[in-house]
Amino acid sequence: MSESTIRRYTDALVRHDGNALLSCYHRHASFSDPIHPDLRAERVAGLLRFRLARIEAVQAETVWLAGDERKAQMLWRVRWRARNSDGLAAGRTRSLRVMSTFTFWEDEIVRQVDEFAPWAYLRQVHGLSGLVLGWLPGRLAGERERAALALDRFLEDQPTPLAPVRGAEIAT
């Protein structure tokens, strides 16, 4: 059932458990959000590993909106603290309201679409410049390009993204 998969997903995210998080996704899953508009299969797994590697702690408050065997919607506020490995607001706690729509196939996430205010994200990541310039369309396009390049660099240095990993290995 979709609700149990989402519970496993949020629990794994908060525990920083990469294996458990990856086990919630179908190997041909797709993912989309305002920063990563169209990721597929191995890049989805790579993004999950990338995000876990860049955060120290995660808190998630979820509100289950609707769900059945094939689709679910969840509104959540996620808070995370960035590692000092990136210069973009490193070490600061960030908070974002996200509307996630999940589509399931055989109790695995086959499609995830996250919606959030890009301006709020840019403001938190880039500070004052994000606050002042984050609403400009070119700024979002630039952030997408920066995020894609950062993910590419991360994946070049990693083993196959779909290979089983342990949470401790992800966090190094």
N, C-alpha and C positions, 0 to 999 in steps of 0.2 A: 504494500500500500504506500502511496506517496507520502503520507504523513510520517510514517516510520523512517523512510529514506531521508526526509528533511530533518528529522530529529537526529539521525546519525550524522548528517552533514554538519549541522550547527554544533553538535557535541564535538565532532572531530576538529572543526575550525577553532573552537575555544580551547581544546586540549592541545592544539598545535600538532595533531597527529596526521602526518602526510599520507600514510598508507590508508587509514580509515577514510580520509577525505577523498582520495582518488578512487576508493572502492565504491563510492556513491555514484560515480559517473560511468556511462557507457563508453566503450573505447572509441566510438564514433561520435562523441558528443560535440555540440557546438555551444558557443558562448558569445554573448554580446553585452556591452555596456557602453556608455558614452566615450570612454577612453579606448577601449578595445572593441570596435564595432562588429568584428566578424572573425572569430577564432574557431578553428575546427580541430577535432581529434587530438593529435599530439600537442598542438599549441595550447589547447585548453589545459591539459595536464601540466604542461610547462608553465603556464600562467599561475596555476595553483601552487606549484612548487616555488616559483619566483616570489609570489606574495608571502608565503610562509617564511621564506628565507629572509625577507626584508622587515618582518615585524617581530616584536618581542612579546607582546601580549595582545589578546583579543577579548573583547566582551561583546556579547550580542543579546539584545532584547528583541524578541520576535513576537509578532502578532500574526497568527494564522488566519488568513482572510477567507480562503476557499480552497477546496481540493477534492479530488476524486482519484480514481486509479490512474488517470492519464495526465492530469494537469493540476498544478497547485499555484496559489499566489500567497506571498508572504510579505508583510511590511516589517522591516526591522531597522533598528538603529544599531550600527556596528561601531565600536570604538576600538582603536588599535594604537599602539605606540611603535613608531618607526625606529629601526636600528640606526645607529650612527653611520652606517655604510653608504647612505646617500646624503648628499648635501641639501636635499630638499626637505626642510623642516624636520631634520633628523632628531630623534629623541623626543619629539613632542607627541602628545596624544592627539589623535584626530578622531572626529566623529562624523558619521554620515548616515542620513536616512536613505534607505534603499527599498525600492519595490522590486521584488524578484518574482518572476514567473518561470516556473519549472515545468518541463514536459518530460514524461517518464516513458520508458520502454522496459518492460520486465523488471520493474522496481529499481531501475537505474535512471539517473538524469541523462536524458539524451539532448536536451536543449535547455539553456538557462539564459534568460534575458533580464539584466539588471538595469533599472532606471533610477537615476539620481540627478540632482542638479549639478551640472558640470562646473558652474561658477563656484558653488560651495566647495567642491573638490579642489579646484584650482586655487582658491583662496587659502585653503589649508596647506596645500603642498608648496605653494610659492609665496605665501605671506602677502606683504603689501602689494607687490606687483600683480599677484593673482586677484587681489581684492579690486584693484584699480582697473586692470586690463583683462581680467578673466572672462568678461562677458563678450569680448570681441571674437568673432568667428575665427579669425586667423590664429588666435591664442589656443583655441581648442584643437584646431588642426595641427598646430605645432606640438601640443601636448600629446596628441595621438602618435605623431611621428617619433617623439622622444621616447614614449612608452614602448613603441614597437622596436626601436633600436635597443633599448635596455633589455627587453625580453630576448631579442636575438642574441645579444652578447651573453646573457645568462645561459641560454640553451646551448651555445657553442661550448661552454665550459662544463656542461653537465652530461651525465650518461643519458641514454635514451629516456625521454620524458615519461614514458609509460612504464618504465621498469619499477618494480616495487622499491619503495624507499621507506626509511624509518624517520619519524618526526625529528629525532636528534640529528640525523644526517642532513635534513633539509635546513635546519636552523644554523648550520655552520657557515 
